[in-house]
Amino acid sequence: MEYNIGDKVRLKKQHPCGNRDFEIVRVGVDFKFKCLKCEHVIVLDRQKALKIITKKIEN
């Protein structure tokens, strides 16, 4: 599946704030995700990011 900047996705593991929904802020060698609840930003390498994304969320 192809992911673009601005896509909203659900991850397997939840963030410490209790949310599992993130927005993709950067795509490339690594992915940058922004939590939709607390707006914290996390960076994961591409291989790990593609493994933990479960699905795209409709806006």
N, CA, C and O atoms as a CHARMM CRD file, in Angstrom:
* protein
*
  236
    1    1 MET  N      0.84500  -1.18400   0.00000 PROA 1      0.00000
    2    1 MET  CA     0.00000   0.00000   0.00000 PROA 1      0.00000
    3    1 MET  C      0.88600   1.24100   0.00000 PROA 1      0.00000
    4    1 MET  O      1.95400   1.25100   0.61100 PROA 1      0.00000
    5    2 GLU  N      0.44300   2.26700  -0.67600 PROA 2      0.00000
    6    2 GLU  CA     1.20500   3.49700  -0.75900 PROA 2      0.00000
    7    2 GLU  C      0.65200   4.53100   0.22700 PROA 2      0.00000
    8    2 GLU  O     -0.56100   4.69800   0.35800 PROA 2      0.00000
    9    3 TYR  N      1.55400   5.21000   0.90600 PROA 3      0.00000
   10    3 TYR  CA     1.17200   6.21600   1.89000 PROA 3      0.00000
   11    3 TYR  C      1.72000   7.57400   1.47500 PROA 3      0.00000
   12    3 TYR  O      2.83100   7.67200   0.95400 PROA 3      0.00000
   13    4 ASN  N      0.94000   8.60900   1.70700 PROA 4      0.00000
   14    4 ASN  CA     1.33000   9.96800   1.35300 PROA 4      0.00000
   15    4 ASN  C      1.24200  10.87100   2.57700 PROA 4      0.00000
   16    4 ASN  O      0.61800  10.52600   3.58100 PROA 4      0.00000
   17    5 ILE  N      1.87100  12.01800   2.47300 PROA 5      0.00000
   18    5 ILE  CA     1.81500  13.00900   3.54900 PROA 5      0.00000
   19    5 ILE  C      0.36400  13.43900   3.73700 PROA 5      0.00000
   20    5 ILE  O     -0.34300  13.70900   2.76600 PROA 5      0.00000
   21    6 GLY  N     -0.07000  13.49800   4.98000 PROA 6      0.00000
   22    6 GLY  CA    -1.44000  13.90000   5.28800 PROA 6      0.00000
   23    6 GLY  C     -2.38300  12.72800   5.50400 PROA 6      0.00000
   24    6 GLY  O     -3.49100  12.91900   6.00500 PROA 6      0.00000
   25    7 ASP  N     -1.96600  11.51200   5.13700 PROA 7      0.00000
   26    7 ASP  CA    -2.81000  10.33700   5.37900 PROA 7      0.00000
   27    7 ASP  C     -2.93100  10.08900   6.87100 PROA 7      0.00000
   28    7 ASP  O     -1.97200  10.27200   7.62000 PROA 7      0.00000
   29    8 LYS  N     -4.10400   9.67600   7.29300 PROA 8      0.00000
   30    8 LYS  CA    -4.32800   9.32000   8.69100 PROA 8      0.00000
   31    8 LYS  C     -4.35000   7.79500   8.77300 PROA 8      0.00000
   32    8 LYS  O     -5.05900   7.13200   8.01700 PROA 8      0.00000
   33    9 VAL  N     -3.56000   7.24500   9.70600 PROA 9      0.00000
   34    9 VAL  CA    -3.41500   5.80000   9.81900 PROA 9      0.00000
   35    9 VAL  C     -3.60200   5.34900  11.26200 PROA 9      0.00000
   36    9 VAL  O     -3.45500   6.13600  12.19800 PROA 9      0.00000
   37   10 ARG  N     -3.92500   4.08000  11.42300 PROA 10     0.00000
   38   10 ARG  CA    -4.02800   3.46600  12.74700 PROA 10     0.00000
   39   10 ARG  C     -2.84700   2.52000  12.90100 PROA 10     0.00000
   40   10 ARG  O     -2.55500   1.73200  12.00200 PROA 10     0.00000
   41   11 LEU  N     -2.16300   2.59800  14.04800 PROA 11     0.00000
   42   11 LEU  CA    -1.00600   1.75100  14.31900 PROA 11     0.00000
   43   11 LEU  C     -1.37300   0.62400  15.27000 PROA 11     0.00000
   44   11 LEU  O     -2.34600   0.72200  16.01800 PROA 11     0.00000
   45   12 LYS  N     -0.57900  -0.46200  15.23700 PROA 12     0.00000
   46   12 LYS  CA    -0.83300  -1.61400  16.10700 PROA 12     0.00000
   47   12 LYS  C     -0.68100  -1.25300  17.58000 PROA 12     0.00000
   48   12 LYS  O     -1.49400  -1.65000  18.41500 PROA 12     0.00000
   49   13 LYS  N      0.37000  -0.49500  17.88800 PROA 13     0.00000
   50   13 LYS  CA     0.66800  -0.14000  19.27100 PROA 13     0.00000
   51   13 LYS  C      0.12500   1.24600  19.58100 PROA 13     0.00000
   52   13 LYS  O      0.24300   2.15500  18.76000 PROA 13     0.00000
   53   14 GLN  N     -0.46000   1.41300  20.73900 PROA 14     0.00000
   54   14 GLN  CA    -0.99100   2.73400  21.07800 PROA 14     0.00000
   55   14 GLN  C      0.07400   3.61500  21.70600 PROA 14     0.00000
   56   14 GLN  O      1.03100   3.13300  22.31100 PROA 14     0.00000
   57   15 HSD  N     -0.11400   4.90100  21.55200 PROA 15     0.00000
   58   15 HSD  CA     0.76100   5.92200  22.11000 PROA 15     0.00000
   59   15 HSD  C      0.49100   6.00400  23.61300 PROA 15     0.00000
   60   15 HSD  O     -0.61300   5.66000  24.03600 PROA 15     0.00000
   61   16 PRO  N      1.43700   6.43900  24.43600 PROA 16     0.00000
   62   16 PRO  CA     1.20000   6.55200  25.87200 PROA 16     0.00000
   63   16 PRO  C     -0.02500   7.38900  26.24900 PROA 16     0.00000
   64   16 PRO  O     -0.57200   7.21500  27.33800 PROA 16     0.00000
   65   17 CYS  N     -0.46300   8.28900  25.37100 PROA 17     0.00000
   66   17 CYS  CA    -1.65900   9.09600  25.66400 PROA 17     0.00000
   67   17 CYS  C     -2.94000   8.28400  25.45800 PROA 17     0.00000
   68   17 CYS  O     -4.02500   8.75700  25.79800 PROA 17     0.00000
   69   18 GLY  N     -2.83300   7.07200  24.90900 PROA 18     0.00000
   70   18 GLY  CA    -3.99500   6.20900  24.73800 PROA 18     0.00000
   71   18 GLY  C     -4.56100   6.20500  23.33100 PROA 18     0.00000
   72   18 GLY  O     -5.55700   5.52700  23.07700 PROA 18     0.00000
   73   19 ASN  N     -3.96500   6.93200  22.42100 PROA 19     0.00000
   74   19 ASN  CA    -4.46500   7.04100  21.05500 PROA 19     0.00000
   75   19 ASN  C     -3.68600   6.11800  20.12300 PROA 19     0.00000
   76   19 ASN  O     -2.49900   5.87500  20.33900 PROA 19     0.00000
   77   20 ARG  N     -4.35300   5.60000  19.08200 PROA 20     0.00000
   78   20 ARG  CA    -3.69000   4.75700  18.08100 PROA 20     0.00000
   79   20 ARG  C     -3.73900   5.37900  16.69000 PROA 20     0.00000
   80   20 ARG  O     -3.25900   4.77800  15.72900 PROA 20     0.00000
   81   21 ASP  N     -4.31300   6.57300  16.57300 PROA 21     0.00000
   82   21 ASP  CA    -4.47700   7.22000  15.28100 PROA 21     0.00000
   83   21 ASP  C     -3.43200   8.32300  15.10100 PROA 21     0.00000
   84   21 ASP  O     -3.25200   9.17900  15.96700 PROA 21     0.00000
   85   22 PHE  N     -2.75300   8.28100  13.96000 PROA 22     0.00000
   86   22 PHE  CA    -1.66700   9.21200  13.66900 PROA 22     0.00000
   87   22 PHE  C     -1.82100   9.77100  12.27300 PROA 22     0.00000
   88   22 PHE  O     -2.46300   9.16200  11.41600 PROA 22     0.00000
   89   23 GLU  N     -1.22700  10.93700  12.04400 PROA 23     0.00000
   90   23 GLU  CA    -1.16200  11.54400  10.71800 PROA 23     0.00000
   91   23 GLU  C      0.28100  11.43700  10.23400 PROA 23     0.00000
   92   23 GLU  O      1.21600  11.67500  10.99700 PROA 23     0.00000
   93   24 ILE  N      0.45700  11.07800   8.96300 PROA 24     0.00000
   94   24 ILE  CA     1.79600  10.98200   8.39200 PROA 24     0.00000
   95   24 ILE  C      2.25300  12.38800   8.01600 PROA 24     0.00000
   96   24 ILE  O      1.58600  13.08900   7.25500 PROA 24     0.00000
   97   25 VAL  N      3.40800  12.79100   8.56600 PROA 25     0.00000
   98   25 VAL  CA     3.94100  14.12500   8.33500 PROA 25     0.00000
   99   25 VAL  C      5.08900  14.08000   7.32100 PROA 25     0.00000
  100   25 VAL  O      5.30900  15.04300   6.58600 PROA 25     0.00000
  101   26 ARG  N      5.82300  12.95500   7.28300 PROA 26     0.00000
  102   26 ARG  CA     6.94100  12.83000   6.35100 PROA 26     0.00000
  103   26 ARG  C      7.06000  11.38900   5.88600 PROA 26     0.00000
  104   26 ARG  O      6.87400  10.45900   6.67200 PROA 26     0.00000
  105   27 VAL  N      7.37100  11.20300   4.60500 PROA 27     0.00000
  106   27 VAL  CA     7.56200   9.87900   4.02300 PROA 27     0.00000
  107   27 VAL  C      8.88700   9.88400   3.27700 PROA 27     0.00000
  108   27 VAL  O      9.19900  10.82900   2.55300 PROA 27     0.00000
  109   28 GLY  N      9.65400   8.83200   3.45700 PROA 28     0.00000
  110   28 GLY  CA    10.94700   8.71600   2.77900 PROA 28     0.00000
  111   28 GLY  C     11.66300   7.50900   3.33100 PROA 28     0.00000
  112   28 GLY  O     11.07100   6.43800   3.46200 PROA 28     0.00000
  113   29 VAL  N     12.93900   7.66800   3.65800 PROA 29     0.00000
  114   29 VAL  CA    13.69700   6.58400   4.27400 PROA 29     0.00000
  115   29 VAL  C     13.07800   6.25100   5.62600 PROA 29     0.00000
  116   29 VAL  O     13.07900   5.09600   6.05300 PROA 29     0.00000
  117   30 ASP  N     12.55400   7.26500   6.28700 PROA 30     0.00000
  118   30 ASP  CA    11.81800   7.03700   7.52800 PROA 30     0.00000
  119   30 ASP  C     10.47500   7.75600   7.46900 PROA 30     0.00000
  120   30 ASP  O     10.26600   8.64900   6.64700 PROA 30     0.00000
  121   31 PHE  N      9.58100   7.35500   8.34600 PROA 31     0.00000
  122   31 PHE  CA     8.24500   7.95400   8.42500 PROA 31     0.00000
  123   31 PHE  C      8.18400   8.81300   9.67800 PROA 31     0.00000
  124   31 PHE  O      8.72000   8.43700  10.72100 PROA 31     0.00000
  125   32 LYS  N      7.53700   9.95900   9.57900 PROA 32     0.00000
  126   32 LYS  CA     7.30400  10.80700  10.73900 PROA 32     0.00000
  127   32 LYS  C      5.80100  10.84100  10.95500 PROA 32     0.00000
  128   32 LYS  O      5.04600  11.19400  10.05000 PROA 32     0.00000
  129   33 PHE  N      5.36600  10.47300  12.15700 PROA 33     0.00000
  130   33 PHE  CA     3.95200  10.43100  12.51600 PROA 33     0.00000
  131   33 PHE  C      3.65400  11.48600  13.56800 PROA 33     0.00000
  132   33 PHE  O      4.48200  11.75500  14.43900 PROA 33     0.00000
  133   34 LYS  N      2.45200  12.09200  13.48700 PROA 34     0.00000
  134   34 LYS  CA     1.99600  13.03600  14.51400 PROA 34     0.00000
  135   34 LYS  C      0.74200  12.45700  15.14300 PROA 34     0.00000
  136   34 LYS  O     -0.21800  12.14200  14.44100 PROA 34     0.00000
  137   35 CYS  N      0.74400  12.31600  16.45100 PROA 35     0.00000
  138   35 CYS  CA    -0.40800  11.79400  17.18900 PROA 35     0.00000
  139   35 CYS  C     -1.57500  12.76300  17.02200 PROA 35     0.00000
  140   35 CYS  O     -1.40700  13.97300  17.17000 PROA 35     0.00000
  141   36 LEU  N     -2.75600  12.23000  16.71400 PROA 36     0.00000
  142   36 LEU  CA    -3.91500  13.08700  16.50600 PROA 36     0.00000
  143   36 LEU  C     -4.53300  13.57900  17.80800 PROA 36     0.00000
  144   36 LEU  O     -5.35500  14.49500  17.79300 PROA 36     0.00000
  145   37 LYS  N     -4.14900  12.98100  18.93400 PROA 37     0.00000
  146   37 LYS  CA    -4.70800  13.40100  20.22300 PROA 37     0.00000
  147   37 LYS  C     -3.80900  14.43500  20.91100 PROA 37     0.00000
  148   37 LYS  O     -4.27300  15.51700  21.27000 PROA 37     0.00000
  149   38 CYS  N     -2.52600  14.10600  21.09400 PROA 38     0.00000
  150   38 CYS  CA    -1.63700  14.99900  21.84500 PROA 38     0.00000
  151   38 CYS  C     -0.63600  15.73500  20.95700 PROA 38     0.00000
  152   38 CYS  O      0.13500  16.55900  21.45000 PROA 38     0.00000
  153   39 GLU  N     -0.63800  15.45000  19.65100 PROA 39     0.00000
  154   39 GLU  CA     0.21700  16.09000  18.65500 PROA 39     0.00000
  155   39 GLU  C      1.70800  15.85300  18.86900 PROA 39     0.00000
  156   39 GLU  O      2.52700  16.62700  18.37300 PROA 39     0.00000
  157   40 HSD  N      2.07700  14.80500  19.59200 PROA 40     0.00000
  158   40 HSD  CA     3.47300  14.41300  19.74100 PROA 40     0.00000
  159   40 HSD  C      3.94900  13.79400  18.43400 PROA 40     0.00000
  160   40 HSD  O      3.18200  13.10000  17.76600 PROA 40     0.00000
  161   41 VAL  N      5.19700  14.03100  18.05900 PROA 41     0.00000
  162   41 VAL  CA     5.74300  13.53400  16.79200 PROA 41     0.00000
  163   41 VAL  C      6.72900  12.40200  17.07100 PROA 41     0.00000
  164   41 VAL  O      7.59900  12.51900  17.93400 PROA 41     0.00000
  165   42 ILE  N      6.57900  11.29500  16.32100 PROA 42     0.00000
  166   42 ILE  CA     7.51900  10.18700  16.43100 PROA 42     0.00000
  167   42 ILE  C      8.08500   9.88600  15.04500 PROA 42     0.00000
  168   42 ILE  O      7.42200  10.10100  14.03000 PROA 42     0.00000
  169   43 VAL  N      9.32000   9.38600  15.01900 PROA 43     0.00000
  170   43 VAL  CA     9.98600   9.03900  13.76800 PROA 43     0.00000
  171   43 VAL  C     10.36000   7.56500  13.82300 PROA 43     0.00000
  172   43 VAL  O     10.98200   7.11000  14.78300 PROA 43     0.00000
  173   44 LEU  N      9.97500   6.81700  12.78100 PROA 44     0.00000
  174   44 LEU  CA    10.30100   5.39800  12.68100 PROA 44     0.00000
  175   44 LEU  C     10.91400   5.12000  11.32100 PROA 44     0.00000
  176   44 LEU  O     10.56300   5.76400  10.33200 PROA 44     0.00000
  177   45 ASP  N     11.84000   4.15000  11.26900 PROA 45     0.00000
  178   45 ASP  CA    12.39000   3.79500   9.97200 PROA 45     0.00000
  179   45 ASP  C     11.29600   3.14000   9.12400 PROA 45     0.00000
  180   45 ASP  O     10.32900   2.59700   9.65900 PROA 45     0.00000
  181   46 ARG  N     11.45400   3.19600   7.82200 PROA 46     0.00000
  182   46 ARG  CA    10.42300   2.78000   6.87200 PROA 46     0.00000
  183   46 ARG  C      9.95500   1.34100   7.10000 PROA 46     0.00000
  184   46 ARG  O      8.75400   1.06900   7.09500 PROA 46     0.00000
  185   47 GLN  N     10.90000   0.42500   7.30000 PROA 47     0.00000
  186   47 GLN  CA    10.55000  -0.98300   7.46700 PROA 47     0.00000
  187   47 GLN  C      9.66400  -1.20300   8.69100 PROA 47     0.00000
  188   47 GLN  O      8.66600  -1.91900   8.60900 PROA 47     0.00000
  189   48 LYS  N     10.01400  -0.60100   9.81700 PROA 48     0.00000
  190   48 LYS  CA     9.22100  -0.75600  11.03500 PROA 48     0.00000
  191   48 LYS  C      7.85800  -0.06200  10.90300 PROA 48     0.00000
  192   48 LYS  O      6.84400  -0.58400  11.36600 PROA 48     0.00000
  193   49 ALA  N      7.84400   1.12000  10.26900 PROA 49     0.00000
  194   49 ALA  CA     6.59400   1.85800  10.10200 PROA 49     0.00000
  195   49 ALA  C      5.59900   1.06800   9.25800 PROA 49     0.00000
  196   49 ALA  O      4.42100   0.98000   9.60800 PROA 49     0.00000
  197   50 LEU  N      6.06200   0.49700   8.15700 PROA 50     0.00000
  198   50 LEU  CA     5.16100  -0.27300   7.30100 PROA 50     0.00000
  199   50 LEU  C      4.63800  -1.52100   8.00800 PROA 50     0.00000
  200   50 LEU  O      3.54700  -2.00200   7.70200 PROA 50     0.00000
  201   51 LYS  N      5.41200  -2.03600   8.94500 PROA 51     0.00000
  202   51 LYS  CA     5.00700  -3.23300   9.67800 PROA 51     0.00000
  203   51 LYS  C      3.92700  -2.93100  10.72000 PROA 51     0.00000
  204   51 LYS  O      3.06200  -3.77200  10.96700 PROA 51     0.00000
  205   52 ILE  N      3.96500  -1.73800  11.33800 PROA 52     0.00000
  206   52 ILE  CA     3.02400  -1.46200  12.42700 PROA 52     0.00000
  207   52 ILE  C      1.75200  -0.72300  11.98500 PROA 52     0.00000
  208   52 ILE  O      0.82000  -0.58300  12.77700 PROA 52     0.00000
  209   53 ILE  N      1.70400  -0.24900  10.73200 PROA 53     0.00000
  210   53 ILE  CA     0.48200   0.39600  10.25000 PROA 53     0.00000
  211   53 ILE  C     -0.56200  -0.68500   9.96100 PROA 53     0.00000
  212   53 ILE  O     -0.29400  -1.62700   9.21600 PROA 53     0.00000
  213   54 THR  N     -1.74700  -0.54800  10.55100 PROA 54     0.00000
  214   54 THR  CA    -2.79600  -1.53900  10.33100 PROA 54     0.00000
  215   54 THR  C     -3.73900  -1.13000   9.21400 PROA 54     0.00000
  216   54 THR  O     -4.13300  -1.97300   8.40800 PROA 54     0.00000
  217   55 LYS  N     -4.11900   0.16400   9.14300 PROA 55     0.00000
  218   55 LYS  CA    -5.01300   0.60300   8.08100 PROA 55     0.00000
  219   55 LYS  C     -5.05000   2.11300   7.98000 PROA 55     0.00000
  220   55 LYS  O     -4.66700   2.82900   8.90500 PROA 55     0.00000
  221   56 LYS  N     -5.52900   2.58800   6.81700 PROA 56     0.00000
  222   56 LYS  CA    -5.76100   4.01300   6.63500 PROA 56     0.00000
  223   56 LYS  C     -7.12200   4.34800   7.22000 PROA 56     0.00000
  224   56 LYS  O     -8.04600   3.53600   7.17700 PROA 56     0.00000
  225   57 ILE  N     -7.23700   5.55500   7.76900 PROA 57     0.00000
  226   57 ILE  CA    -8.49100   6.01600   8.35300 PROA 57     0.00000
  227   57 ILE  C     -9.08500   7.04800   7.41500 PROA 57     0.00000
  228   57 ILE  O     -8.37400   7.91600   6.90900 PROA 57     0.00000
  229   58 GLU  N    -10.35900   6.95900   7.18800 PROA 58     0.00000
  230   58 GLU  CA   -11.05100   7.96500   6.36500 PROA 58     0.00000
  231   58 GLU  C    -11.19400   9.24800   7.16000 PROA 58     0.00000
  232   58 GLU  O    -11.40200   9.21000   8.37200 PROA 58     0.00000
  233   59 ASN  N    -11.08500  10.37800   6.49000 PROA 59     0.00000
  234   59 ASN  CA   -11.17900  11.68700   7.16700 PROA 59     0.00000
  235   59 ASN  C    -12.51800  11.91400   7.72200 PROA 59     0.00000
  236   59 ASN  O    -12.76900  12.96000   8.32200 PROA 59     0.00000
